[in-house]
Amino acid sequence: MSKISIIKEFWEFLKVRKKWWLTPIIFFLLLLGALLILTQGSALAPFIYAIF
């Protein structure tokens, strides 16, 4: 199963089940994950981890 099909299936789930409140939660989790991955090797890492 490809990543595109998972995204497509999740989108269909949101449309059919009317679970639009999940969208900001998923967006925030993806953004937070990207932030942690991108700052892992930088000088900002200790400050990012100190927030959490």
Buried (B, 14 or more C-beta within 10 A) or exposed (E): EEEEEEEEEBEEEBEEEEEEEEEEEEEEEEEEEEEEEEBEEEEEEEEBEEEE
